[in-house]
Amino acid sequence: MKIGIMTLAAALLLATGCTKTTAPMATEVQSYRAGDLVITLLSGTGNLAQGQNNFVIAFRTANNQAVDPGTVTLSASMSMPGMAPMTAPIEVQPAGSTGQYAVKGDFAMSGSWRFEVRWDGPAGRGSTTFNSNVR
């Protein structure tokens, strides 16, 4: 009986696609232009909040066409007067749609965070930095 339940549970996990990361429905937080690319941060609430966040970073052309930037990294830091900058742990994974990446980030404090995005792939190699508020 236990083996049957374990087999059923494993089959359900495989059937629901637990191995594929998909981008959640999201609202634009901010967009930034970097050369020929438009980079957009999206979240379910339309903002980033203190604590654990799941959001999306999307890459498009100026003509609003999804583009594959290849390998993407994202880092976030917050300036702290008289101290070293605070950094947020960030994980980035392809989200299953061209140009979209699922991001997990944990922001210890609210305020202005500096984001650095780097990409290297079919859309070329590049990087940009921008500030975004965490509430």
A tleap script that builds the chain and sets N, CA, C and O, in Angstrom:
source leaprc.protein.ff14SB
mol = sequence {
  NMET LYS ILE GLY ILE MET THR LEU ALA ALA
  ALA LEU LEU LEU ALA THR GLY CYS THR LYS
  THR THR ALA PRO MET ALA THR GLU VAL GLN
  SER TYR ARG ALA GLY ASP LEU VAL ILE THR
  LEU LEU SER GLY THR GLY ASN LEU ALA GLN
  GLY GLN ASN ASN PHE VAL ILE ALA PHE ARG
  THR ALA ASN ASN GLN ALA VAL ASP PRO GLY
  THR VAL THR LEU SER ALA SER MET SER MET
  PRO GLY MET ALA PRO MET THR ALA PRO ILE
  GLU VAL GLN PRO ALA GLY SER THR GLY GLN
  TYR ALA VAL LYS GLY ASP PHE ALA MET SER
  GLY SER TRP ARG PHE GLU VAL ARG TRP ASP
  GLY PRO ALA GLY ARG GLY SER THR THR PHE
  ASN SER ASN VAL CARG
}
set mol.1.N position { 0.819 -1.195 0.000 }
set mol.1.CA position { 0.000 0.000 0.000 }
set mol.1.C position { 0.864 1.260 0.000 }
set mol.1.O position { 0.587 2.193 -0.754 }
set mol.2.N position { 1.930 1.303 0.853 }
set mol.2.CA position { 2.796 2.469 0.919 }
set mol.2.C position { 3.508 2.710 -0.411 }
set mol.2.O position { 3.677 3.856 -0.828 }
set mol.3.N position { 3.921 1.640 -1.068 }
set mol.3.CA position { 4.605 1.780 -2.354 }
set mol.3.C position { 3.665 2.383 -3.379 }
set mol.3.O position { 4.080 3.231 -4.169 }
set mol.4.N position { 2.399 1.962 -3.386 }
set mol.4.CA position { 1.418 2.504 -4.319 }
set mol.4.C position { 1.202 3.992 -4.107 }
set mol.4.O position { 1.099 4.742 -5.078 }
set mol.5.N position { 1.131 4.434 -2.860 }
set mol.5.CA position { 0.941 5.858 -2.555 }
set mol.5.C position { 2.169 6.658 -2.985 }
set mol.5.O position { 2.045 7.746 -3.546 }
set mol.6.N position { 3.356 6.110 -2.716 }
set mol.6.CA position { 4.587 6.812 -3.111 }
set mol.6.C position { 4.675 6.908 -4.637 }
set mol.6.O position { 5.083 7.942 -5.166 }
set mol.7.N position { 4.299 5.849 -5.342 }
set mol.7.CA position { 4.316 5.864 -6.802 }
set mol.7.C position { 3.331 6.890 -7.342 }
set mol.7.O position { 3.645 7.627 -8.278 }
set mol.8.N position { 2.130 6.939 -6.747 }
set mol.8.CA position { 1.124 7.914 -7.159 }
set mol.8.C position { 1.615 9.341 -6.915 }
set mol.8.O position { 1.431 10.211 -7.767 }
set mol.9.N position { 2.235 9.588 -5.762 }
set mol.9.CA position { 2.751 10.923 -5.451 }
set mol.9.C position { 3.837 11.335 -6.449 }
set mol.9.O position { 3.858 12.477 -6.907 }
set mol.10.N position { 4.730 10.413 -6.781 }
set mol.10.CA position { 5.778 10.717 -7.758 }
set mol.10.C position { 5.181 11.000 -9.130 }
set mol.10.O position { 5.629 11.912 -9.824 }
set mol.11.N position { 4.179 10.230 -9.525 }
set mol.11.CA position { 3.533 10.447 -10.824 }
set mol.11.C position { 2.840 11.808 -10.867 }
set mol.11.O position { 2.887 12.491 -11.889 }
set mol.12.N position { 2.191 12.212 -9.759 }
set mol.12.CA position { 1.534 13.520 -9.711 }
set mol.12.C position { 2.555 14.650 -9.823 }
set mol.12.O position { 2.311 15.636 -10.518 }
set mol.13.N position { 3.695 14.516 -9.145 }
set mol.13.CA position { 4.733 15.549 -9.240 }
set mol.13.C position { 5.234 15.690 -10.667 }
set mol.13.O position { 5.427 16.806 -11.151 }
set mol.14.N position { 5.447 14.571 -11.343 }
set mol.14.CA position { 5.908 14.630 -12.726 }
set mol.14.C position { 4.837 15.195 -13.642 }
set mol.14.O position { 5.148 15.964 -14.551 }
set mol.15.N position { 3.588 14.831 -13.421 }
set mol.15.CA position { 2.495 15.299 -14.274 }
set mol.15.C position { 2.253 16.789 -14.130 }
set mol.15.O position { 1.831 17.439 -15.086 }
set mol.16.N position { 2.512 17.344 -12.950 }
set mol.16.CA position { 2.270 18.776 -12.746 }
set mol.16.C position { 3.438 19.624 -13.213 }
set mol.16.O position { 3.375 20.851 -13.139 }
set mol.17.N position { 4.502 18.993 -13.692 }
set mol.17.CA position { 5.618 19.756 -14.243 }
set mol.17.C position { 6.456 20.444 -13.185 }
set mol.17.O position { 6.903 21.571 -13.396 }
set mol.18.N position { 6.683 19.791 -12.044 }
set mol.18.CA position { 7.409 20.431 -10.959 }
set mol.18.C position { 8.849 20.737 -11.335 }
set mol.18.O position { 9.493 21.538 -10.656 }
set mol.19.N position { 9.378 20.131 -12.387 }
set mol.19.CA position { 10.757 20.379 -12.758 }
set mol.19.C position { 10.920 21.609 -13.642 }
set mol.19.O position { 12.043 22.069 -13.848 }
set mol.20.N position { 9.835 22.143 -14.163 }
set mol.20.CA position { 9.920 23.303 -15.046 }
set mol.20.C position { 9.598 24.572 -14.263 }
set mol.20.O position { 8.606 24.624 -13.537 }
set mol.21.N position { 10.432 25.584 -14.410 }
set mol.21.CA position { 10.182 26.862 -13.762 }
set mol.21.C position { 9.418 27.740 -14.727 }
set mol.21.O position { 9.837 27.924 -15.870 }
set mol.22.N position { 8.297 28.286 -14.277 }
set mol.22.CA position { 7.516 29.168 -15.134 }
set mol.22.C position { 7.363 30.519 -14.475 }
set mol.22.O position { 7.367 30.622 -13.249 }
set mol.23.N position { 7.231 31.546 -15.274 }
set mol.23.CA position { 7.072 32.904 -14.769 }
set mol.23.C position { 5.646 33.110 -14.290 }
set mol.23.O position { 4.704 32.775 -15.007 }
set mol.24.N position { 5.468 33.655 -13.087 }
set mol.24.CA position { 4.114 33.928 -12.605 }
set mol.24.C position { 3.528 35.133 -13.327 }
set mol.24.O position { 4.261 35.917 -13.931 }
set mol.25.N position { 2.195 35.283 -13.266 }
set mol.25.CA position { 1.545 36.477 -13.797 }
set mol.25.C position { 2.072 37.651 -12.991 }
set mol.25.O position { 2.162 37.566 -11.766 }
set mol.26.N position { 2.418 38.733 -13.649 }
set mol.26.CA position { 3.088 39.812 -12.934 }
set mol.26.C position { 2.745 41.178 -13.493 }
set mol.26.O position { 2.290 41.320 -14.628 }
set mol.27.N position { 2.981 42.188 -12.649 }
set mol.27.CA position { 2.775 43.585 -12.981 }
set mol.27.C position { 4.138 44.278 -12.994 }
set mol.27.O position { 5.014 43.949 -12.194 }
set mol.28.N position { 4.311 45.225 -13.894 }
set mol.28.CA position { 5.592 45.918 -14.024 }
set mol.28.C position { 5.945 46.699 -12.760 }
set mol.28.O position { 5.137 47.470 -12.242 }
set mol.29.N position { 7.160 46.485 -12.278 }
set mol.29.CA position { 7.723 47.273 -11.185 }
set mol.29.C position { 8.426 48.475 -11.806 }
set mol.29.O position { 8.139 49.620 -11.455 }
set mol.30.N position { 9.354 48.208 -12.738 }
set mol.30.CA position { 10.078 49.252 -13.456 }
set mol.30.C position { 10.681 48.673 -14.720 }
set mol.30.O position { 10.930 47.470 -14.803 }
set mol.31.N position { 10.919 49.540 -15.717 }
set mol.31.CA position { 11.613 49.155 -16.949 }
set mol.31.C position { 12.825 50.042 -17.128 }
set mol.31.O position { 12.836 51.203 -16.720 }
set mol.32.N position { 13.853 49.470 -17.749 }
set mol.32.CA position { 15.104 50.183 -17.990 }
set mol.32.C position { 15.576 49.876 -19.395 }
set mol.32.O position { 15.435 48.749 -19.870 }
set mol.33.N position { 16.126 50.855 -20.050 }
set mol.33.CA position { 16.673 50.663 -21.392 }
set mol.33.C position { 18.183 50.501 -21.272 }
set mol.33.O position { 18.855 51.284 -20.601 }
set mol.34.N position { 18.697 49.480 -21.927 }
set mol.34.CA position { 20.131 49.207 -21.949 }
set mol.34.C position { 20.514 48.922 -23.393 }
set mol.34.O position { 20.395 47.790 -23.861 }
set mol.35.N position { 20.971 49.944 -24.093 }
set mol.35.CA position { 21.288 49.790 -25.506 }
set mol.35.C position { 20.028 49.482 -26.289 }
set mol.35.O position { 19.071 50.255 -26.261 }
set mol.36.N position { 20.023 48.343 -26.997 }
set mol.36.CA position { 18.867 47.935 -27.793 }
set mol.36.C position { 17.839 47.127 -27.002 }
set mol.36.O position { 16.810 46.731 -27.549 }
set mol.37.N position { 18.110 46.880 -25.721 }
set mol.37.CA position { 17.213 46.058 -24.911 }
set mol.37.C position { 16.412 46.892 -23.916 }
set mol.37.O position { 16.866 47.930 -23.435 }
set mol.38.N position { 15.218 46.409 -23.625 }
set mol.38.CA position { 14.408 46.956 -22.535 }
set mol.38.C position { 14.325 45.843 -21.498 }
set mol.38.O position { 13.872 44.736 -21.791 }
set mol.39.N position { 14.771 46.154 -20.278 }
set mol.39.CA position { 14.780 45.183 -19.188 }
set mol.39.C position { 13.698 45.602 -18.204 }
set mol.39.O position { 13.676 46.742 -17.741 }
set mol.40.N position { 12.806 44.675 -17.889 }
set mol.40.CA position { 11.665 44.989 -17.040 }
set mol.40.C position { 11.626 44.068 -15.835 }
set mol.40.O position { 11.750 42.850 -15.964 }
set mol.41.N position { 11.454 44.661 -14.661 }
set mol.41.CA position { 11.205 43.891 -13.442 }
set mol.41.C position { 9.695 43.784 -13.277 }
set mol.41.O position { 8.983 44.782 -13.386 }
set mol.42.N position { 9.208 42.577 -13.015 }
set mol.42.CA position { 7.777 42.319 -12.841 }
set mol.42.C position { 7.559 41.556 -11.544 }
set mol.42.O position { 8.356 40.687 -11.189 }
set mol.43.N position { 6.494 41.874 -10.843 }
set mol.43.CA position { 6.127 41.101 -9.647 }
set mol.43.C position { 4.615 40.959 -9.591 }
set mol.43.O position { 3.889 41.689 -10.266 }
set mol.44.N position { 4.156 40.039 -8.803 }
set mol.44.CA position { 2.727 39.815 -8.662 }
set mol.44.C position { 1.994 41.001 -8.071 }
set mol.44.O position { 0.803 41.185 -8.324 }
set mol.45.N position { 2.696 41.812 -7.284 }
set mol.45.CA position { 2.072 42.965 -6.626 }
set mol.45.C position { 2.414 44.292 -7.281 }
set mol.45.O position { 1.830 45.320 -6.939 }
set mol.46.N position { 3.363 44.285 -8.227 }
set mol.46.CA position { 3.789 45.535 -8.855 }
set mol.46.C position { 4.865 46.260 -8.071 }
set mol.46.O position { 5.232 47.382 -8.418 }
set mol.47.N position { 5.386 45.626 -6.999 }
set mol.47.CA position { 6.507 46.213 -6.265 }
set mol.47.C position { 7.322 45.110 -5.615 }
set mol.47.O position { 6.916 43.948 -5.593 }
set mol.48.N position { 8.467 45.485 -5.091 }
set mol.48.CA position { 9.306 44.578 -4.329 }
set mol.48.C position { 9.149 44.954 -2.860 }
set mol.48.O position { 8.996 46.132 -2.535 }
set mol.49.N position { 9.186 43.968 -1.975 }
set mol.49.CA position { 8.958 44.216 -0.558 }
set mol.49.C position { 10.108 43.660 0.279 }
set mol.49.O position { 10.834 42.764 -0.151 }
set mol.50.N position { 10.254 44.201 1.462 }
set mol.50.CA position { 11.247 43.687 2.396 }
set mol.50.C position { 10.946 42.217 2.648 }
set mol.50.O position { 9.787 41.833 2.805 }
set mol.51.N position { 11.986 41.397 2.686 }
set mol.51.CA position { 11.830 39.961 2.893 }
set mol.51.C position { 11.958 39.192 1.590 }
set mol.51.O position { 12.499 39.695 0.606 }
set mol.52.N position { 11.454 37.973 1.598 }
set mol.52.CA position { 11.549 37.081 0.429 }
set mol.52.C position { 10.616 37.548 -0.682 }
set mol.52.O position { 9.442 37.827 -0.437 }
set mol.53.N position { 11.137 37.632 -1.905 }
set mol.53.CA position { 10.362 38.048 -3.075 }
set mol.53.C position { 10.584 37.056 -4.205 }
set mol.53.O position { 11.687 36.540 -4.387 }
set mol.54.N position { 9.518 36.795 -4.964 }
set mol.54.CA position { 9.600 36.065 -6.221 }
set mol.54.C position { 9.159 37.047 -7.293 }
set mol.54.O position { 8.047 37.574 -7.243 }
set mol.55.N position { 10.029 37.290 -8.262 }
set mol.55.CA position { 9.695 38.222 -9.322 }
set mol.55.C position { 10.315 37.757 -10.623 }
set mol.55.O position { 11.005 36.738 -10.664 }
set mol.56.N position { 10.068 38.507 -11.684 }
set mol.56.CA position { 10.534 38.142 -13.018 }
set mol.56.C position { 11.353 39.289 -13.582 }
set mol.56.O position { 11.037 40.457 -13.361 }
set mol.57.N position { 12.406 38.949 -14.311 }
set mol.57.CA position { 13.132 39.936 -15.103 }
set mol.57.C position { 12.940 39.520 -16.556 }
set mol.57.O position { 13.219 38.381 -16.930 }
set mol.58.N position { 12.457 40.466 -17.375 }
set mol.58.CA position { 12.138 40.174 -18.772 }
set mol.58.C position { 12.976 41.041 -19.696 }
set mol.58.O position { 13.231 42.209 -19.401 }
set mol.59.N position { 13.404 40.467 -20.816 }
set mol.59.CA position { 14.216 41.158 -21.818 }
set mol.59.C position { 13.437 41.242 -23.112 }
set mol.59.O position { 12.943 40.232 -23.613 }
set mol.60.N position { 13.324 42.454 -23.660 }
set mol.60.CA position { 12.606 42.693 -24.914 }
set mol.60.C position { 13.400 43.704 -25.739 }
set mol.60.O position { 14.256 44.421 -25.222 }
set mol.61.N position { 13.094 43.741 -27.026 }
set mol.61.CA position { 13.678 44.768 -27.889 }
set mol.61.C position { 12.865 46.052 -27.721 }
set mol.61.O position { 11.808 46.050 -27.089 }
set mol.62.N position { 13.363 47.135 -28.288 }
set mol.62.CA position { 12.620 48.400 -28.258 }
set mol.62.C position { 11.282 48.262 -28.985 }
set mol.62.O position { 10.353 49.024 -28.717 }
set mol.63.N position { 11.175 47.286 -29.914 }
set mol.63.CA position { 9.926 47.019 -30.646 }
set mol.63.C position { 9.016 46.039 -29.902 }
set mol.63.O position { 8.053 45.526 -30.472 }
set mol.64.N position { 9.325 45.781 -28.625 }
set mol.64.CA position { 8.517 44.935 -27.753 }
set mol.64.C position { 8.530 43.459 -28.145 }
set mol.64.O position { 7.553 42.751 -27.899 }
set mol.65.N position { 9.611 42.987 -28.748 }
set mol.65.CA position { 9.768 41.573 -29.089 }
set mol.65.C position { 10.626 40.904 -28.027 }
set mol.65.O position { 11.685 41.419 -27.671 }
set mol.66.N position { 10.177 39.760 -27.519 }
set mol.66.CA position { 10.971 39.009 -26.546 }
set mol.66.C position { 12.303 38.629 -27.172 }
set mol.66.O position { 12.368 38.268 -28.347 }
set mol.67.N position { 13.356 38.713 -26.385 }
set mol.67.CA position { 14.693 38.408 -26.884 }
set mol.67.C position { 15.404 37.507 -25.876 }
set mol.67.O position { 15.230 37.655 -24.667 }
set mol.68.N position { 16.205 36.574 -26.385 }
set mol.68.CA position { 16.958 35.654 -25.536 }
set mol.68.C position { 18.306 36.271 -25.196 }
set mol.68.O position { 19.171 36.368 -26.066 }
set mol.69.N position { 18.507 36.697 -23.931 }
set mol.69.CA position { 19.784 37.291 -23.561 }
set mol.69.C position { 20.832 36.247 -23.188 }
set mol.69.O position { 21.988 36.602 -22.959 }
set mol.70.N position { 20.459 34.971 -23.120 }
set mol.70.CA position { 21.408 33.920 -22.773 }
set mol.70.C position { 21.553 33.772 -21.268 }
set mol.70.O position { 20.560 33.692 -20.545 }
set mol.71.N position { 22.787 33.736 -20.803 }
set mol.71.CA position { 23.069 33.612 -19.375 }
set mol.71.C position { 22.839 34.956 -18.704 }
set mol.71.O position { 23.373 35.976 -19.142 }
set mol.72.N position { 22.040 34.957 -17.639 }
set mol.72.CA position { 21.691 36.196 -16.937 }
set mol.72.C position { 22.072 36.073 -15.473 }
set mol.72.O position { 21.798 35.059 -14.832 }
set mol.73.N position { 22.710 37.123 -14.945 }
set mol.73.CA position { 22.965 37.221 -13.512 }
set mol.73.C position { 22.394 38.534 -13.015 }
set mol.73.O position { 22.335 39.515 -13.757 }
set mol.74.N position { 21.979 38.549 -11.771 }
set mol.74.CA position { 21.415 39.733 -11.147 }
set mol.74.C position { 21.965 39.814 -9.740 }
set mol.74.O position { 21.995 38.818 -9.017 }
set mol.75.N position { 22.401 41.000 -9.353 }
set mol.75.CA position { 22.838 41.219 -7.979 }
set mol.75.C position { 22.162 42.471 -7.451 }
set mol.75.O position { 21.773 43.347 -8.223 }
set mol.76.N position { 22.023 42.554 -6.139 }
set mol.76.CA position { 21.373 43.704 -5.512 }
set mol.76.C position { 22.155 44.092 -4.260 }
set mol.76.O position { 22.551 43.239 -3.466 }
set mol.77.N position { 22.369 45.395 -4.103 }
set mol.77.CA position { 23.060 45.893 -2.921 }
set mol.77.C position { 22.421 47.197 -2.463 }
set mol.77.O position { 21.787 47.911 -3.240 }
set mol.78.N position { 22.608 47.485 -1.183 }
set mol.78.CA position { 22.077 48.719 -0.602 }
set mol.78.C position { 23.215 49.415 0.129 }
set mol.78.O position { 23.882 48.816 0.972 }
set mol.79.N position { 23.433 50.693 -0.202 }
set mol.79.CA position { 24.468 51.470 0.461 }
set mol.79.C position { 24.108 51.662 1.924 }
set mol.79.O position { 22.959 51.938 2.269 }
set mol.80.N position { 25.115 51.510 2.775 }
set mol.80.CA position { 24.935 51.701 4.210 }
set mol.80.C position { 25.990 52.712 4.672 }
set mol.80.O position { 27.178 52.389 4.682 }
set mol.81.N position { 25.582 53.926 5.054 }
set mol.81.CA position { 26.555 54.947 5.474 }
set mol.81.C position { 27.504 54.432 6.558 }
set mol.81.O position { 27.068 53.906 7.582 }
set mol.82.N position { 28.788 54.590 6.319 }
set mol.82.CA position { 29.808 54.188 7.279 }
set mol.82.C position { 30.036 52.689 7.365 }
set mol.82.O position { 30.793 52.231 8.221 }
set mol.83.N position { 29.396 51.917 6.498 }
set mol.83.CA position { 29.520 50.453 6.524 }
set mol.83.C position { 29.647 49.922 5.094 }
set mol.83.O position { 29.436 50.643 4.118 }
set mol.84.N position { 29.995 48.657 5.008 }
set mol.84.CA position { 30.012 48.000 3.695 }
set mol.84.C position { 28.566 47.868 3.207 }
set mol.84.O position { 27.652 47.746 4.023 }
set mol.85.N position { 28.350 47.891 1.895 }
set mol.85.CA position { 26.981 47.746 1.374 }
set mol.85.C position { 26.356 46.416 1.805 }
set mol.85.O position { 27.047 45.407 1.943 }
set mol.86.N position { 25.056 46.434 2.011 }
set mol.86.CA position { 24.294 45.229 2.300 }
set mol.86.C position { 23.975 44.578 0.961 }
set mol.86.O position { 23.653 45.271 -0.004 }
set mol.87.N position { 24.061 43.258 0.893 }
set mol.87.CA position { 23.720 42.557 -0.341 }
set mol.87.C position { 22.552 41.616 -0.079 }
set mol.87.O position { 22.353 41.141 1.039 }
set mol.88.N position { 21.794 41.362 -1.118 }
set mol.88.CA position { 20.650 40.449 -1.036 }
set mol.88.C position { 20.995 39.166 -1.769 }
set mol.88.O position { 21.543 39.211 -2.871 }
set mol.89.N position { 20.681 38.020 -1.173 }
set mol.89.CA position { 20.866 36.773 -1.922 }
set mol.89.C position { 19.848 36.716 -3.062 }
set mol.89.O position { 18.651 36.914 -2.851 }
set mol.90.N position { 20.342 36.442 -4.272 }
set mol.90.CA position { 19.515 36.432 -5.478 }
set mol.90.C position { 19.754 35.130 -6.237 }
set mol.90.O position { 20.898 34.715 -6.424 }
set mol.91.N position { 18.674 34.488 -6.673 }
set mol.91.CA position { 18.747 33.308 -7.540 }
set mol.91.C position { 17.988 33.616 -8.823 }
set mol.91.O position { 16.873 34.135 -8.774 }
set mol.92.N position { 18.585 33.300 -9.976 }
set mol.92.CA position { 17.961 33.556 -11.275 }
set mol.92.C position { 17.914 32.246 -12.055 }
set mol.92.O position { 18.912 31.533 -12.158 }
set mol.93.N position { 16.724 31.938 -12.611 }
set mol.93.CA position { 16.553 30.739 -13.435 }
set mol.93.C position { 15.691 31.075 -14.643 }
set mol.93.O position { 14.781 31.897 -14.539 }
set mol.94.N position { 15.963 30.449 -15.796 }
set mol.94.CA position { 15.065 30.650 -16.939 }
set mol.94.C position { 13.633 30.304 -16.537 }
set mol.94.O position { 13.402 29.351 -15.793 }
set mol.95.N position { 12.679 31.083 -17.031 }
set mol.95.CA position { 11.280 30.913 -16.629 }
set mol.95.C position { 10.438 30.157 -17.648 }
set mol.95.O position { 9.227 30.042 -17.462 }
set mol.96.N position { 11.030 29.641 -18.709 }
set mol.96.CA position { 10.282 28.847 -19.666 }
set mol.96.C position { 9.765 29.617 -20.862 }
set mol.96.O position { 9.323 29.003 -21.834 }
set mol.97.N position { 9.805 30.944 -20.828 }
set mol.97.CA position { 9.413 31.782 -21.963 }
set mol.97.C position { 10.626 32.566 -22.418 }
set mol.97.O position { 11.439 32.980 -21.592 }
set mol.98.N position { 10.762 32.776 -23.710 }
set mol.98.CA position { 11.905 33.523 -24.244 }
set mol.98.C position { 12.042 34.866 -23.544 }
set mol.98.O position { 11.090 35.643 -23.463 }
set mol.99.N position { 13.237 35.123 -23.043 }
set mol.99.CA position { 13.547 36.414 -22.438 }
set mol.99.C position { 13.043 36.611 -21.026 }
set mol.99.O position { 13.190 37.705 -20.482 }
set mol.100.N position { 12.450 35.590 -20.400 }
set mol.100.CA position { 11.953 35.743 -19.034 }
set mol.100.C position { 12.710 34.843 -18.069 }
set mol.100.O position { 12.983 33.677 -18.355 }
set mol.101.N position { 13.042 35.418 -16.919 }
set mol.101.CA position { 13.794 34.716 -15.892 }
set mol.101.C position { 13.096 34.880 -14.552 }
set mol.101.O position { 12.753 35.993 -14.152 }
set mol.102.N position { 12.888 33.764 -13.858 }
set mol.102.CA position { 12.294 33.784 -12.520 }
set mol.102.C position { 13.400 34.119 -11.526 }
set mol.102.O position { 14.490 33.550 -11.581 }
set mol.103.N position { 13.111 35.041 -10.626 }
set mol.103.CA position { 14.102 35.514 -9.656 }
set mol.103.C position { 13.557 35.337 -8.245 }
set mol.103.O position { 12.394 35.637 -7.972 }
set mol.104.N position { 14.403 34.851 -7.363 }
set mol.104.CA position { 14.108 34.817 -5.929 }
set mol.104.C position { 15.124 35.734 -5.265 }
set mol.104.O position { 16.329 35.583 -5.464 }
set mol.105.N position { 14.640 36.672 -4.485 }
set mol.105.CA position { 15.525 37.594 -3.782 }
set mol.105.C position { 15.024 37.835 -2.379 }
set mol.105.O position { 13.817 37.855 -2.139 }
set mol.106.N position { 15.941 38.019 -1.451 }
set mol.106.CA position { 15.588 38.259 -0.061 }
set mol.106.C position { 16.213 39.587 0.365 }
set mol.106.O position { 17.427 39.687 0.543 }
set mol.107.N position { 15.366 40.602 0.525 }
set mol.107.CA position { 15.815 41.957 0.856 }
set mol.107.C position { 15.643 42.194 2.354 }
set mol.107.O position { 14.522 42.193 2.864 }
set mol.108.N position { 16.752 42.396 3.052 }
set mol.108.CA position { 16.732 42.533 4.508 }
set mol.108.C position { 16.101 43.838 4.981 }
set mol.108.O position { 15.589 43.912 6.098 }
set mol.109.N position { 16.133 44.859 4.143 }
set mol.109.CA position { 15.603 46.163 4.542 }
set mol.109.C position { 14.830 46.794 3.394 }
set mol.109.O position { 15.067 46.486 2.226 }
set mol.110.N position { 13.907 47.678 3.738 }
set mol.110.CA position { 13.250 48.471 2.700 }
set mol.110.C position { 14.147 49.667 2.392 }
set mol.110.O position { 14.986 50.056 3.205 }
set mol.111.N position { 13.956 50.242 1.210 }
set mol.111.CA position { 14.752 51.392 0.788 }
set mol.111.C position { 15.198 51.242 -0.646 }
set mol.111.O position { 14.677 50.401 -1.379 }
set mol.112.N position { 16.159 52.050 -1.051 }
set mol.112.CA position { 16.666 52.056 -2.421 }
set mol.112.C position { 17.779 51.021 -2.582 }
set mol.112.O position { 18.815 51.097 -1.922 }
set mol.113.N position { 17.549 50.069 -3.457 }
set mol.113.CA position { 18.529 49.020 -3.745 }
set mol.113.C position { 19.088 49.238 -5.143 }
set mol.113.O position { 18.368 49.642 -6.056 }
set mol.114.N position { 20.380 48.967 -5.301 }
set mol.114.CA position { 21.048 49.069 -6.603 }
set mol.114.C position { 21.123 47.666 -7.199 }
set mol.114.O position { 21.672 46.749 -6.588 }
set mol.115.N position { 20.567 47.513 -8.396 }
set mol.115.CA position { 20.569 46.238 -9.101 }
set mol.115.C position { 21.586 46.284 -10.227 }
set mol.115.O position { 21.722 47.302 -10.906 }
set mol.116.N position { 22.294 45.193 -10.423 }
set mol.116.CA position { 23.198 45.052 -11.560 }
set mol.116.C position { 22.793 43.795 -12.314 }
set mol.116.O position { 22.759 42.700 -11.752 }
set mol.117.N position { 22.486 43.969 -13.601 }
set mol.117.CA position { 22.091 42.871 -14.473 }
set mol.117.C position { 23.199 42.658 -15.494 }
set mol.117.O position { 23.709 43.613 -16.080 }
set mol.118.N position { 23.563 41.404 -15.700 }
set mol.118.CA position { 24.546 41.040 -16.731 }
set mol.118.C position { 23.949 39.939 -17.586 }
set mol.118.O position { 23.233 39.069 -17.090 }
set mol.119.N position { 24.251 39.984 -18.879 }
set mol.119.CA position { 23.766 38.943 -19.790 }
set mol.119.C position { 24.829 38.664 -20.824 }
set mol.119.O position { 25.658 39.516 -21.143 }
set mol.120.N position { 24.786 37.433 -21.349 }
set mol.120.CA position { 25.755 37.006 -22.357 }
set mol.120.C position { 25.111 35.879 -23.160 }
set mol.120.O position { 24.917 34.777 -22.647 }
set mol.121.N position { 24.780 36.159 -24.427 }
set mol.121.CA position { 24.140 35.140 -25.244 }
set mol.121.C position { 23.749 35.667 -26.599 }
set mol.121.O position { 24.402 36.567 -27.127 }
set mol.122.N position { 22.682 35.116 -27.178 }
set mol.122.CA position { 22.244 35.489 -28.518 }
set mol.122.C position { 21.983 36.991 -28.700 }
set mol.122.O position { 22.168 37.519 -29.796 }
set mol.123.N position { 21.562 37.669 -27.651 }
set mol.123.CA position { 21.296 39.120 -27.742 }
set mol.123.C position { 22.573 39.940 -27.540 }
set mol.123.O position { 22.531 41.169 -27.498 }
set mol.124.N position { 23.698 39.251 -27.414 }
set mol.124.CA position { 24.965 39.934 -27.183 }
set mol.124.C position { 25.352 39.877 -25.715 }
set mol.124.O position { 24.732 39.186 -24.907 }
set mol.125.N position { 26.385 40.617 -25.404 }
set mol.125.CA position { 26.889 40.668 -24.030 }
set mol.125.C position { 26.695 42.086 -23.531 }
set mol.125.O position { 26.954 43.046 -24.257 }
set mol.126.N position { 26.239 42.223 -22.291 }
set mol.126.CA position { 26.059 43.552 -21.747 }
set mol.126.C position { 25.763 43.537 -20.272 }
set mol.126.O position { 25.637 42.483 -19.649 }
set mol.127.N position { 25.656 44.726 -19.729 }
set mol.127.CA position { 25.293 44.884 -18.328 }
set mol.127.C position { 24.698 46.272 -18.133 }
set mol.127.O position { 24.930 47.183 -18.928 }
set mol.128.N position { 23.938 46.409 -17.074 }
set mol.128.CA position { 23.383 47.701 -16.710 }
set mol.128.C position { 23.137 47.709 -15.217 }
set mol.128.O position { 22.998 46.657 -14.592 }
set mol.129.N position { 23.084 48.893 -14.654 }
set mol.129.CA position { 22.731 49.046 -13.248 }
set mol.129.C position { 21.583 50.036 -13.149 }
set mol.129.O position { 21.444 50.932 -13.981 }
set mol.130.N position { 20.771 49.865 -12.129 }
set mol.130.CA position { 19.655 50.763 -11.883 }
set mol.130.C position { 19.252 50.645 -10.425 }
set mol.130.O position { 19.592 49.667 -9.758 }
set mol.131.N position { 18.536 51.630 -9.933 }
set mol.131.CA position { 18.010 51.600 -8.576 }
set mol.131.C position { 16.523 51.294 -8.606 }
set mol.131.O position { 15.806 51.715 -9.513 }
set mol.132.N position { 16.071 50.555 -7.602 }
set mol.132.CA position { 14.649 50.291 -7.460 }
set mol.132.C position { 14.340 50.269 -5.965 }
set mol.132.O position { 15.160 49.842 -5.153 }
set mol.133.N position { 13.150 50.734 -5.622 }
set mol.133.CA position { 12.760 50.771 -4.218 }
set mol.133.C position { 12.163 49.439 -3.765 }
set mol.133.O position { 11.390 48.800 -4.479 }
set mol.134.N position { 12.543 49.058 -2.580 }
set mol.134.CA position { 11.962 47.909 -1.906 }
set mol.134.C position { 11.138 48.466 -0.764 }
set mol.134.O position { 11.646 49.233 0.054 }
set mol.135.N position { 9.879 48.091 -0.702 }
set mol.135.CA position { 8.968 48.637 0.331 }
set mol.135.C position { 8.944 47.805 1.569 }
set mol.135.O position { 8.232 48.132 2.519 }
savepdb mol mol.pdb
quit
